[in-house]
Amino acid sequence: MAVTTERLPRSLVSLQIEVEPDRVEASLEKAARRVAQQVRIPGFRPGKAPRNVVERTVGRPALLQEALDDLLPEVYNEVIDSESIEPIDQPQFDLESMDPLIVKAQVPVRPTIELNDYLSLRAPKPDAEVTDEQLEDAMVRLRRRFATLEPVERAVAWGDTVRADVTVQVEGQGEPHVEEDAEFRMDQETVVSLPGFLDHLVGLERGGPVEFSYALPDDFEAEELRGKEAKYSVTIHEVKQEILPDLDDEFAASLDEGFDTVAAMQERVATDVRAAAQQNALAGYHDEIVDLLVAVAEMDYPEVLVHREVDRLIDEQSNHASHTQEGLDRWLDAIGTTESELRSRLEPGADLNVRRALAIGELVRQEDLEITDEMVDERVDELVTQMIGAEPGDPTHTQLRELLNTDAGRSQIRSDLTTKVALDRLTEICSQPDEETATRARGTRRRRRGASDEAASDESDATEAEAAANAAGTPEAESETTTEA
């Protein structure tokens, strides 16, 4: 075969394959024999009709299609092997000519990533600040978990719990939506029914029905409802006020957390709030430094990776309803959008996720980071202990460990650990105070890479990194050549 290859943008390789006429004829003969077995042809037993009769019976286009269904995959696989191309998805074929048979294919291949001078990246780690207001809010949330609700004879206020019959009709929609005896809290930070609904209840007293209408926000998530008028009819049956427990030693002791005094409880709450603040600050810092890494990197990657990430996001957001077309359609109807609109909306975020994964994967390779089986075993034990509190050796611990310690479970844990060590290393790089430290880091990396080469472990490390970064490999570029395969 005559084969021409060309490297295209977006990690695509274009193939032009010219197949010898003798091979095409042989494929047509095989196709004719298969069709003769499947199609009843008058005057001939199954499989005995000659090719010219089969061709007159089914038509030449149908026979050609039957031949190409087998010939194209066979030819494609031979070319992929001979040209050392590593596809990551199915090719797109285009039949350019039948005489001679010339086929064009576009093949998505592994991305190419260059991190450039990533060791010079700098970003100071943020301090996690906790205000007195945050500590006070945490105490209020704790007390609210044990609050009681008492009916009151007054107008609705923020913080109350309301029980009511609610009917809403949105302009341009079908039948009105009716909720009888609905109970909800008047929380300024949440949305009940539609945005703006709770604001209109403040000041209303028990009784009704009370009718009111207003326009929905112009930036409302459901595009078809933006700016539309919402008409409500509300009958309030009951208004209940939240009564918080007293903040005293008796309340602290009632929590069964080992607190003897309210001061001890407040100290624990403050510790938890500071820990959460530190965790949030670190998560934000990780996003910042990964985006810095992405910003200095040069990447060429196929669009199919973005499409796969969109698929994953839809599956996640729909709670796996997308596993069937019927389930996906019901979910799309429920959120008021179409699949094309949703995919278009998710694509920018999916593209960023892919770029981040590719950058992290390349960092793992360049830094020779490795996750051992022993590290995965330790993490499995940690997860089991966190989930049930039992230590290794306990029968319950053993049973749960068997559930987690599957090939799929270990693969996910290895991926999570790979991301963690990569973020730890990137944090080490970006939080360095001066160039002298950066120079020492470069020397450390060179020594670590040299030791890894001597141990002949580069290939296995790269394989693990590829799995963690969703096929973020770096193939050699295919130049435009013509060869005889």
N, C-alpha and C positions, 0 to 999 in steps of 0.2 A: 504493500500500500504506500502511496505517496502521502506524507503527513506534513502539514505546516502548522506550527504553533506560534501564538503571539500572546504576550502578557498584556492584559487590559487593566484599566483602573478598577477599583472596588474588588481587588483580589479575584479577578476572573482570568481564565486562560481560554483563548479562542483556538479551536482546532478546526482545520480543514482536512478532511480525509477523502482521498480518491480510492475507491475499491476496484480491484481488477475485474474486468468483464467476466472472466471464467468463474470467479468466485460468486458473482451475482447470479450467473446461470445455474451454478450448483445449488444455490439457495432457492432459486425458483423451482428447480426440480424437486427438492425436498418439500417445499411448500405445496406443490401440486400433489405429491403423494399423501401428505397429511389431509388436504382438503378432500381428496378422493375417498378417504376413509370416513369422512364426516358428512359428506353430501351425497344424497342418493341420485345417481346418474343413470337414466334409462339405458338398458342394454349392457350394463357393466356391473360386475360384482364389486362390493366395497373394496376400494384400494386398487382396482385393476384398470381404471380409465386412464388413457394416456394424457400427457400434459396438455396437448392442444385441445382435447375435448373438455378437460377440466377448466381451461382458460375461457373457452366459449361459454361454458355453463355459468361460471361465477363472475366472469369479466376480468380483464387484465388488471385493473386497479385493485380489486380485492385480492388477487393472487400476489401482486407486488406488496401490498400491505402485510399479507401473511408472511412473505419472505423477509421483509424488513423487520418484522417484530422479533425475529430470531437473529438476523444478521447484524443489525445495528448494535445491540448490547455486546455481541461477540467481538465486533470490530472495535468498539469503544474500549472495552476492557483490555484488548491487546495494545491499543495505543497508549492508554494510561500506564500500563506496565513498561512499555518500551521507552516512553518519554519521561518516566519517573515523576509523574504528576500525582499529587495527593489531594483528591477531591474531598470536600466535606459535605457535599449535598449532590442531588441528582443533576445531571446536565440538562440544558435546553437544546434540543436538536432542531435543525433546519435543513430540509432536503433541497439542495441547490440545483442538482441536475440528476437525471436518471440515465443518461447515455453520454458520457460515462457516469457512474454513480458517484456523486460528490456530496458529502454530508458535512455540514458545519455544526459545531457544538460549542456552547459556552459553559465552562466548568468552574464553579466556585471552589477556590482552594484556600489553604490556610492563610491567615492574615500575616502581614509583615509589620513588625513593631520595632521602632528605634526610640529608646528612652533618652538619647542624647546625654547631656551632662546633668543627670538627675541627682548626683551626689552634691551638687551646689545648691539644691533647694533648701530654703530656710523658712520656718514659720514657728514663732514662739508658742509654746503650749499655754493655753488659757488657764486662768485661775477660776475655780468654781466658787462663786460668791453666793452666799445664802443670806437673805435679809430677814429681819425680824418679822416682816409681814408674811414671808413664806413659811416661817416656823409657826406663826399663829394660824395660818391657813391649814397647815398640816394637823394641828391640834383640833381645829374645828371639824375637819373631815373625819378624824378619829371619833369625836363625840357624836357626829351625825350618824355613824354606823350603829349607834345604840340609842338614837333619838326615838321619841314617841310622837304620835300625831294626835292632836286634840281638836275637835270641831270648834269653830268660832263663828259668832254672828257678826260679821263685819265684811267690808269689801275685800276683794282679792288683792293681795300684795305679793311682791316678789319673795320667793322662799316658801310660799304656801304650797299645799297639795290640793288640787281641785278635782272633784268628781262631777262629770257633766256629759250631756248628750250633745254631740257636735255633728253638724252637717255642713259640707263644703262643696261648692260648685265653682269650678274654674272655667273662665271664658274659653269657649271653643272646644271644651271637652265633652264627654258623653254624660252618663248619669251622675248625679251628685254622690259623693262619698259620705256614708253615714256611720258614725261610731256612737253606740249607746252605752251609757254608764262608763265612759272612759275615765281613767284616773291618771293624772300626770302632775309632775312638780313644776312649779313656776320658777325655772332656772334661767337666768339671763344668758348663760353660756351655751344653752342647748336649743335645738329646734324641735318643736312639737307641731305635727301636721305640716305647716308650711312656714317659711320665714315671715316674721311679723305677727303671727297669730297670737302669741302670748302677750305681746305689747298691748293688744286690744282688750285683753281680759283684765288687766290691772285696773282696779277701781270699780269693777262690776260686783254686784251683790247677788246672793242666792236668789234663784227664780229665773224667769224668762218665758218664752225664748227672746233673746236679744239678737238683733241682726246688724251686721256691719260688713263693709267691703273695703278692699284696698288693692293697690297694684303690686304684683310681685316684683322683686328686684330685677334690674336689667342684666345683672351678672349671674342670675340663678343658674344652677348647674344644668337643669333640663332646659335646653335651648327653646323647645317649643312652648314653654310656659313663661319665658322671660317677658316682663312687662304686662302680662295678662292680669285681668281683674279676678280676684278671689272673693266670693260671697259666702259669708258664714251665717249660720243660725245656731245659737248656743243657749242651752238651758242648764244652769248651774244647780246641781243638787246639794253639794256640800263643799265647804271651804275648811281645810284643816291646817292648823298651825304646827310647825315643828318645835318640839320642846327638847332642848339638849340637856344631857345629864350634867350635874354640877361637876366642875373641875376640882376634885378634891381627892384625898387619900382613899376614900371609900370607892370611888370610881376606878382609881388606878388599881386597887387590889382586886376589883371585880373582873378584870381582864384576864386573870389567870396567866399572866406573863411573868410572874415573880416580882412584881412591883409592890413595894411596901408603902411608897409615898408618891405623891403626884410629881415631886421633883425627879425621882428616878424615871418615871414614865416620860416626862418631858425631855430628859437627857437622852433616852433611847430614841424618841421621835426625832430629836435634833440630829442625832447620829445618822439615822436612816435618811433624813432629808439631805444632809450633806453628802452622803454616799451617792444618792440618786443624782444630785446636782453634778458631782464629779463624773459620774457615768455619762450624763447627758453632754457635759462639756467635752469629754473625751470622744464621744460619738461624733459631735460636731467637728472636732479637730481632725478626726480621721477623714471625714468627708472633705474637709478643706485641703488636707495634704494629698489625698488621692486625686482631687481635682487639679492640684498643682502638678502632680506627676502626669496627668492626662494632658495638661496644657503644654508641657515641654516635649511631649512625645510626638513622633510622626507615625501615623498608622494608616494602613490600607487594609480594609476588611470587607468581606462580602455582605451584601444587604440581607442575605438569608439569616445571618446571626441576629439582626435586629428583628426580623419577622418571627424568629423563634422566641425572642424575649417578649415580644408583644403577645404571642400565644401563651407564654407562661404567666404574664400579668393578668390576662383575661381569665385564665384558669384559676388564678389565686383570688382575684376580685369577685368572681362568680361563685366561689366556694365549690369549684369543680363542676358547675353546671354545664360548662363548655365541653364536657366529655361526650355529649350527644348533641346533635343539631337541634333536637326538640327542646332539650334543657337550655341550650344557649338562647334560642329564640324566646322562650318564656322569660328568662332573666333580662334580656335586652328590652322586652316589652315593659317589664317591671321598672326599669330605670329610665325608660323613655328615650331610647336612642337606637341607632342602627349599628350593625357590626362595622360597616365602613367608617362611620363617624367615630366610633369608639377606637378603632385601630388608628385612625388619623390622630386622635387626641393622645393616645398612649405612645405613639412612635417617638416623639422627642425624648421622653424619659427612658424609653427602651434603648434608644441609641446611646444615651449617656451611660446607662448600666453596662452596655457592651464595651464601651470605651474604657470604663473603669476596670472591668474584669480583664480586658486585654492588657492594660497597663500593669495591673497587679500580677498577672500571670508572667509577664516579661520580667518584672522585678524578681519574682521567685526564681526564674531561671538564671538571671544575671548574678544574683546573690547566692546561688547554690543552696537555697533553703530546702530543708528536707524534713518530712514528717515520717517518723519510723512507726513500725507496728506497735512498739512498746508505748509510744505516745498515744496512739489510738486506744490501746487497752486501758491506759490510765484514765483517759477521758471517758470511756464507757463506764468505768467504775465510779467516776465522779458524778456522772449523770444519774446513775442508779441511786447513789447515796443521796443526791439532792432531791430526787423524786419521792423516795420512800423512807429515807433516813437510816436504812439498814446498812450495815457494814459488810465487806466481803466475807464470805463464809456463812452468812445467814441464808437459810433456804429461800426466803422471799427475794433477797438480793440476787441469788443465783437464777431464779426463775425469770426475773425482769431482765437480767443481763442477757439471757439467752434470746429474749425478744429483740433487744437492741443490737446484739452482736451478730447481725446478718451482713451479707455482702453489701446490700444497699445501705444499711445503717452505718457500716464502717466507712463506706465511700463518702457518705454525707459528712460524717465526723472528720474524716481526713480533709475534705474540702474546707470545712469550717476552721480546722486547725491551720491549714495552709494560709487561709486569709488572715488569721490572727497573727501568725509569725511574720507574714508580709507587712501587716500594719505595724507591728512592733518594730521591725527593721526600718520602715519608712519613718516612723516616729523618731527613732534614733538618729536618722539622717537629718531630718528637718529641724529637730530641736537642738542641734549642735550650735554652740555659741559663736564659733569663729572658724576661719579657714584652716588654722593649724589642726583643729580637731578633724576637719574634713579630710585633710591630708592623711592623718593617721587612719581614718576610716577606709580610705582608698587602699592603703597598704594592707590593712586587715583583710579587705575583700580579696586582694590579689593572693595573699597567703592562703586564705580559705579555699580559693578556687584551685590553687596549685595542689593543695593537699587532696582536694576532691578528684582532680585529674589522676593523681597517683593511685587513688583508691578505685579508679575506673567506675565511678558511680554517677557520672554526668548523665548518661542515657536514662537511667531509672528515675533520676530527679526530674529530668525534663518531661518524662511521661506523666509523673504525678502532677507537675505544674500544668500540663495541657488539660488534664481532667478538671483541675480546679478552676481554670480560666476559660472553660467552655470553648475548647478548640482554638486556643490563642497561639498557634504555632507560627514558625517563621520559615517558610519554604524558600528554597533558592529560586530566584527569578528565572522564568523560562524565556530565553531570547527567541526571536523569530528565526526558525531554522526549517529546512526541508530535508527529510531523511527518508530512506527506504526501509519499511518495517517488514 
